[in-house]
């Protein structure tokens, strides 16, 4: 779950693991202004991009326009 008013977002991804072992976990953290974070959230959640646009409008802030997707820890 991502609260659209969140100041910090952490995306966690578990990798493959051997039987009886714990999976490796990688984390990507940052604010909603970070393009890589927005990209990850939009891959995971439905309507992600619209949520960020609505938040920017409500808070009267300018979000950097979306460009080529930023590198991420997961693939959509």
Protein Blocks (a to p, Z undefined) as FASTA:
>chain_A
ZZfkbfbdcddddddddehiacddddddddfklmklmmmmmmmpghklmmmmmmmmmnop
acdddddddddfbdZZ
